[in-house]
Amino acid sequence: MSAFSIPLSGLAASSDSLNVIANNLANLNTDGYKDESLNFADVFNQMQSVSGNGDPIQFGSGVQVEGETSNYADGTVSSTGQASNMALQGNGFFVVQDQVNGQESFTRDGDFTVNSQGQLCTPQGQLVMGYPAVNGQVSTSTALGPINVNQASNIPATATSSFQMNTNLDAGASTGATFSSPLTVYDSLGTSHTLTVTYTNTGANTWNYNITIPGSDVGSASGPQTVSSGTLTFNASGELTSPTTSVTGINISGLSDGASNMSLTWNLTGSGGAPTITQQDATSATSGTTQNGFGVGTLTGYSVLPDGTVQGQFSNNQTMALGQVAVASFANPQGLSQNGNNDLQATFASGSAVIGQAGAGGNGSITGGAIEESNVNLSTEFANMIVAQQGYEANAKVLTTMDQVSQATIQLIS
């Protein structure tokens, strides 16, 4: 009987469904795995005849697999503490490249490591692709390349060009009273120098300042050398009235280590234009100093920012971009081809990859030091398994019944 094909197709469909469910459960702990499900459709109905009112009388021919759907909802983010790990939340895929044949593929599995060349890579050795940084600057208009987290093992020194001191001078100080504050600055070679700012009260609401540097720093044996001096005046409320914004022309030349001459600016106002030097009836004190120079630093670690920027941390408390991880998106991610090892390939159905940055153009953001777990829901899969099992048993019962009917028919003929 040709009708045997109908329950047989049901058995095959239920078996296929169980295979997909089993695969989901097997990948319950696979990083970045996306839950899959089968879609079914009926087989073309055969026209038998028409009813008296003209309605067609059709018998179905069974069921067939119409397609497979991947659920690209985010999996749970699990912190690992590994700087090289990344969890992508939202739309997009990491871009990786085979080192042997240069083939580009895509993945949601951010369980990355670092190879012997300092490059981010997958457990299979594929290179994580992105926008490399040059001297801490990332250009997203350049071609993709491997992200190297050891490319900048040192960060060069930057000479101090400006500084700020948050200081209060005691309004009750007697004439001739002094107060000194030290400040560390750096020259072009990264050598630190301690400047000393000495304030001397010269009368009501008036203080002189004198900035010195140790004589040995500028090749002098005659003690501290003055690099700048002047007068600070305050109004009756203790607010600085002169100079108003800054002191310029603080020049240091002839440094003993051979560094370039320094030209410093003393900023006298902070954020919002508020003076940083005040004169109030309180003990003279400096609550904080800032300056924009730093010495040579060595790479101590790195972290991944939400936009995919791999930011290096250095021993001199500075940070610098080492690169930016690229994120790819597709017009139809359901059309991606699955190649195993959590790898996906672009196809005609998926469309070409649109490469961009995390957090831009509809792409998701990246959580550093974490991985995205599988989004398989155990309870849902068990429920689906029960439905598939019942479907299989029902079709098997139909097949058995049809066999019994067939045998009875044969016996009638004989």
C-alpha distance (Angstrom), angle and dihedral (degrees) to the residues before:
residue distance angle dihedral
M1 . . .
S2 3.79 . .
A3 3.82 88.7 .
F4 3.83 88.6 75.3
S5 3.80 86.6 79.7
I6 3.82 90.7 67.7
P7 3.83 99.1 63.5
L8 3.80 89.0 35.5
S9 3.81 89.1 58.6
G10 3.81 87.9 49.3
L11 3.79 90.5 52.0
A12 3.80 90.7 49.7
A13 3.82 91.9 48.0
S14 3.81 92.7 49.3
S15 3.80 89.6 46.9
D16 3.80 91.2 51.1
S17 3.78 89.9 48.9
L18 3.80 90.9 51.3
N19 3.81 89.4 49.9
V20 3.80 91.2 54.7
I21 3.81 91.8 46.4
A22 3.81 90.4 48.8
N23 3.82 89.8 50.7
N24 3.81 90.9 50.6
L25 3.79 91.6 50.8
A26 3.81 91.5 45.7
N27 3.83 88.6 55.5
L28 3.78 94.9 45.7
N29 3.81 89.7 119.7
T30 3.81 98.7 33.9
D31 3.81 109.8 121.9
G32 3.79 112.7 -118.1
Y33 3.82 94.0 3.2
K34 3.81 115.5 151.5
D35 3.79 122.0 -144.5
E36 3.81 114.6 -112.3
S37 3.78 133.3 -154.3
L38 3.81 136.3 -177.4
N39 3.78 125.2 -122.2
F40 3.81 118.1 -149.6
A41 3.81 133.7 -157.8
D42 3.78 134.0 -173.9
V43 3.78 120.5 -104.5
F44 3.82 119.5 -110.6
N45 3.82 109.1 -71.1
Q46 3.79 118.3 -123.0
M47 3.79 117.5 -128.6
Q48 3.81 110.2 -127.9
S49 3.78 101.7 172.1
V50 3.79 141.7 -56.6
S51 3.76 129.9 -90.2
G52 3.75 124.6 -119.8
N53 3.79 91.7 -91.0
G54 3.78 92.4 48.7
D55 3.82 99.1 -100.7
P56 3.80 112.2 144.5
I57 3.79 118.5 -111.1
Q58 3.82 106.2 -144.0
F59 3.76 134.3 173.0
G60 3.81 120.4 -153.4
S61 3.78 119.7 -125.9
G62 3.79 99.7 -147.2
V63 3.81 137.8 -90.0
Q64 3.78 135.5 -55.6
V65 3.80 138.1 -173.1
E66 3.79 107.9 -95.4
G67 3.79 98.2 -176.9
E68 3.76 149.0 -45.1
T69 3.80 123.6 -105.9
S70 3.79 127.1 -158.0
N71 3.78 117.7 -150.7
Y72 3.82 105.2 -134.7
A73 3.79 94.7 -173.6
D74 3.80 113.5 134.1
G75 3.77 119.5 -87.9
T76 3.79 122.3 -139.7
V77 3.81 115.0 -74.7
S78 3.79 111.5 -124.5
S79 3.80 119.9 -166.2
T80 3.81 114.2 -131.3
G81 3.79 103.1 171.7
Q82 3.81 89.1 -130.8
A83 3.80 109.8 128.3
S84 3.81 92.1 -149.9
N85 3.83 93.7 57.2
M86 3.81 119.8 95.9
A87 3.79 134.9 -173.7
L88 3.80 117.4 -157.1
Q89 3.79 113.5 -151.3
G90 3.78 118.3 -168.1
N91 3.77 129.9 7.2
G92 3.79 122.0 -5.8
F93 3.79 147.6 48.4
F94 3.79 136.2 -113.7
V95 3.80 114.5 -107.5
V96 3.82 116.1 -129.3
Q97 3.80 132.2 175.9
D98 3.79 132.5 -152.8
Q99 3.81 110.0 -120.1
V100 3.82 93.0 -146.4
N101 3.80 105.2 47.9
G102 3.80 100.4 12.5
Q103 3.80 91.9 -123.9
E104 3.77 112.7 163.2
S105 3.79 120.7 -138.4
F106 3.78 138.6 162.9
T107 3.79 136.1 -125.5
R108 3.78 144.7 173.1
D109 3.80 91.5 -151.7
G110 3.81 105.8 104.8
D111 3.81 96.3 -179.8
F112 3.80 90.4 126.5
T113 3.79 127.8 166.8
V114 3.82 135.3 -173.1
N115 3.81 121.6 -104.1
S116 3.81 127.9 -146.6
Q117 3.83 90.6 -86.0
G118 3.80 91.8 56.2
Q119 3.82 93.1 -107.6
L120 3.79 124.1 139.6
C121 3.80 109.8 -114.6
T122 3.80 143.7 164.8
P123 3.82 122.4 -104.8
Q124 3.83 86.1 -98.6
G125 3.82 91.1 56.2
Q126 3.81 98.5 -105.1
L127 3.79 113.3 147.1
V128 3.80 119.6 -115.2
M129 3.79 106.6 -126.2
G130 3.77 128.8 -144.0
Y131 3.77 145.3 121.0
P132 3.83 112.0 -53.3
A133 3.80 119.9 -137.7
V134 3.80 125.3 -127.4
N135 3.81 114.1 -156.8
G136 3.78 89.3 -18.8
Q137 3.80 95.0 -50.9
V138 3.81 120.2 117.5
S139 3.80 118.6 -154.8
T140 3.81 113.9 -164.0
S141 3.80 90.3 -168.5
T142 3.80 92.7 70.4
A143 3.81 126.3 89.3
L144 3.78 118.4 -86.4
G145 3.78 117.4 -93.9
P146 3.80 139.9 167.4
I147 3.80 117.1 -69.7
N148 3.80 109.5 -120.8
V149 3.79 114.7 -164.2
N150 3.81 93.8 -172.8
Q151 3.79 99.0 48.5
A152 3.80 93.0 102.2
S153 3.79 104.0 43.4
N154 3.81 89.0 159.8
I155 3.76 134.3 34.1
P156 3.84 115.2 -149.8
A157 3.77 122.5 -121.0
T158 3.79 122.6 -95.9
A159 3.77 120.1 -152.1
T160 3.79 118.4 -124.3
S161 3.80 112.2 -106.2
S162 3.81 101.0 167.6
F163 3.78 139.6 20.0
Q164 3.77 140.9 -178.7
M165 3.80 133.5 -154.3
N166 3.79 125.9 -163.6
T167 3.79 100.5 -148.4
N168 3.79 137.2 159.8
L169 3.80 119.3 -157.9
D170 3.81 116.5 -152.6
A171 3.79 108.9 -107.7
G172 3.81 89.1 -158.4
A173 3.80 94.6 56.7
S174 3.78 116.8 123.7
T175 3.76 123.1 -117.8
G176 3.79 109.4 -80.2
A177 3.80 94.6 25.6
T178 3.79 114.1 137.8
F179 3.79 137.4 -156.2
S180 3.83 126.9 -173.7
S181 3.83 132.6 -159.1
P182 3.83 125.1 -171.5
L183 3.80 122.7 -141.1
T184 3.81 128.2 -171.6
V185 3.81 117.1 -141.1
Y186 3.82 132.7 173.6
D187 3.78 131.7 -133.1
S188 3.83 127.7 -145.0
L189 3.82 91.8 -84.0
G190 3.78 93.0 52.8
T191 3.81 94.9 -106.7
S192 3.78 113.5 145.9
H193 3.81 122.5 -130.1
T194 3.79 128.1 -171.6
L195 3.77 114.7 -134.6
T196 3.78 118.0 -166.2
V197 3.78 120.7 -150.1
T198 3.82 110.4 -159.2
Y199 3.82 119.0 -167.4
T200 3.82 120.0 -159.7
N201 3.80 122.7 -169.3
T202 3.80 109.5 -129.3
G203 3.79 99.4 174.1
A204 3.77 143.2 -50.6
N205 3.82 111.0 -14.5
T206 3.81 91.8 -12.0
W207 3.81 130.8 108.7
N208 3.76 131.9 170.2
Y209 3.79 119.3 -143.1
N210 3.80 128.3 -154.7
I211 3.82 122.5 -171.1
T212 3.81 116.1 -158.2
I213 3.80 138.3 178.9
P214 3.84 125.3 -156.8
G215 3.80 109.6 -89.3
S216 3.81 91.8 -129.7
D217 3.82 89.4 62.4
V218 3.82 90.7 62.0
G219 3.80 99.3 34.7
S220 3.77 96.9 -96.5
A221 3.80 126.9 129.0
S222 3.79 95.4 -168.8
G223 3.78 97.7 88.7
P224 3.78 131.7 -101.1
Q225 3.80 115.4 -1.6
T226 3.80 121.9 -141.4
V227 3.82 113.8 -125.1
S228 3.82 98.1 173.6
S229 3.80 140.6 0.7
G230 3.77 138.2 175.1
T231 3.80 147.2 131.0
L232 3.81 132.0 -75.8
T233 3.81 119.3 -157.4
F234 3.79 127.9 -168.5
N235 3.81 134.9 -165.8
A236 3.80 126.7 -125.0
S237 3.81 90.0 -83.7
G238 3.79 92.6 56.3
E239 3.81 94.0 -107.9
L240 3.79 119.6 142.0
T241 3.79 111.0 -108.3
S242 3.81 101.4 170.3
P243 2.95 129.2 65.8
T244 3.79 90.1 21.7
T245 3.81 107.0 -164.7
S246 3.80 113.6 0.4
V247 3.78 149.6 -13.0
T248 3.78 113.2 -124.6
G249 3.77 134.1 -176.1
I250 3.81 97.3 54.2
N251 3.79 95.4 154.4
I252 3.79 127.9 -176.4
S253 3.80 118.3 -171.9
G254 3.78 137.8 168.5
L255 3.80 96.0 39.6
S256 3.80 111.2 -170.9
D257 3.80 94.7 -131.6
G258 3.81 92.0 58.4
A259 3.78 95.6 -110.6
S260 3.79 122.0 150.6
N261 3.78 119.7 -84.7
M262 3.80 113.6 -88.3
S263 3.79 128.4 -132.2
L264 3.81 114.0 -169.3
T265 3.79 135.6 -170.3
W266 3.80 120.7 -153.4
N267 3.81 107.7 -146.5
L268 3.81 110.0 -147.4
T269 3.81 97.4 -175.7
G270 3.76 130.3 61.1
S271 3.79 133.2 -160.0
G272 3.78 111.9 -31.7
G273 3.80 91.3 19.0
A274 3.81 95.3 -80.0
P275 3.83 113.2 153.6
T276 3.80 115.5 -108.6
I277 3.81 93.6 -158.1
T278 3.80 114.3 66.7
Q279 3.81 138.0 168.8
Q280 3.78 112.7 -142.2
D281 3.79 134.5 150.9
A282 3.80 93.5 -93.0
T283 3.77 135.2 98.2
S284 3.79 112.7 -71.5
A285 3.81 108.0 -102.0
T286 3.80 142.8 150.7
S287 3.80 111.7 -133.6
G288 3.78 97.1 -173.3
T289 3.79 147.3 -12.8
T290 3.80 132.6 -153.0
Q291 3.79 132.8 -172.9
N292 3.80 133.6 171.3
G293 3.80 101.7 -130.3
F294 3.79 131.1 92.3
G295 3.77 141.1 178.0
V296 3.78 129.7 -116.6
G297 3.81 112.4 -60.2
T298 3.79 134.0 -163.1
L299 3.80 124.4 -143.2
T300 3.80 110.8 -95.6
G301 3.80 100.6 169.5
Y302 3.77 146.0 -40.1
S303 3.78 141.3 -131.5
V304 3.80 136.2 -161.7
L305 3.81 118.1 -119.1
P306 3.84 124.0 -147.6
D307 3.82 91.2 -98.5
G308 3.82 90.9 55.0
T309 3.79 96.1 -102.6
V310 3.79 110.7 149.3
Q311 3.80 102.4 -142.7
G312 3.78 119.8 -162.2
Q313 3.79 121.2 -145.8
F314 3.80 118.2 -147.9
S315 3.78 135.3 -159.7
N316 3.81 91.5 -110.9
N317 3.84 90.8 63.0
Q318 3.79 91.5 -104.7
T319 3.80 127.8 128.6
M320 3.79 129.2 -150.4
A321 3.80 133.8 179.4
L322 3.81 113.9 -108.2
G323 3.80 94.8 -175.5
Q324 3.80 142.9 -52.8
V325 3.79 124.3 -104.1
A326 3.81 113.3 -125.7
V327 3.81 123.8 -130.1
A328 3.82 123.8 -154.5
S329 3.79 127.1 -154.5
F330 3.81 132.0 -170.9
A331 3.79 135.4 -151.1
N332 3.82 89.0 -132.2
P333 3.81 113.4 19.0
Q334 3.83 89.1 177.3
G335 3.80 86.4 70.9
L336 3.83 94.1 62.3
S337 3.78 116.7 117.9
Q338 3.81 116.8 -125.7
N339 3.80 113.3 -136.5
G340 3.81 102.1 174.5
N341 3.81 128.2 -106.8
N342 3.83 86.9 74.1
D343 3.83 89.1 -68.7
L344 3.78 124.6 141.7
Q345 3.80 128.5 -167.3
A346 3.79 128.6 -153.1
T347 3.82 115.5 -114.8
F348 3.79 136.8 -176.3
A349 3.81 87.5 -96.6
S350 3.82 94.6 52.5
G351 3.78 94.8 44.6
S352 3.78 125.3 -136.8
A353 3.78 120.3 -47.7
V354 3.79 117.0 -96.4
I355 3.80 104.9 -146.0
G356 3.79 119.3 -151.6
Q357 3.78 144.6 125.4
A358 3.77 131.5 -67.5
G359 3.79 113.7 -95.1
A360 3.82 93.5 21.4
G361 3.78 133.7 91.6
G362 3.80 93.3 14.3
N363 3.81 93.8 -53.3
G364 3.79 120.7 138.2
S365 3.79 126.0 -112.5
I366 3.79 129.1 -105.0
T367 3.79 128.0 -122.3
G368 3.79 111.4 -154.8
G369 3.78 123.1 -142.4
A370 3.81 91.6 25.8
I371 3.79 142.5 84.5
E372 3.78 133.4 -140.6
E373 3.78 111.4 -117.2
S374 3.81 125.6 -144.4
N375 3.81 112.9 -76.0
V376 3.82 92.9 -142.7
N377 3.83 110.5 133.0
L378 3.79 109.7 -144.3
S379 3.82 95.6 -156.1
T380 3.79 92.7 49.3
E381 3.79 92.3 49.7
F382 3.82 92.2 51.0
A383 3.80 89.9 50.4
N384 3.81 90.6 49.1
M385 3.79 90.2 48.2
I386 3.80 91.7 55.3
V387 3.81 90.9 50.6
A388 3.83 91.7 48.6
Q389 3.81 91.0 47.4
Q390 3.79 92.3 50.9
G391 3.79 90.0 47.5
Y392 3.78 90.4 52.0
E393 3.79 92.7 48.8
A394 3.82 92.0 47.1
N395 3.81 92.7 52.1
A396 3.80 90.4 45.7
K397 3.81 89.0 53.2
V398 3.81 90.5 51.0
L399 3.79 90.3 49.7
T400 3.84 91.0 49.9
T401 3.80 91.7 48.1
M402 3.80 92.4 49.6
D403 3.80 89.2 49.6
Q404 3.79 90.6 52.8
V405 3.81 91.3 48.6
S406 3.78 89.8 49.0
Q407 3.80 91.9 50.8
A408 3.81 91.2 49.1
T409 3.79 90.5 51.1
I410 3.79 91.7 51.1
Q411 3.80 90.5 50.4
L412 3.80 90.8 53.0
I413 3.78 91.1 54.0
S414 3.81 93.2 48.1
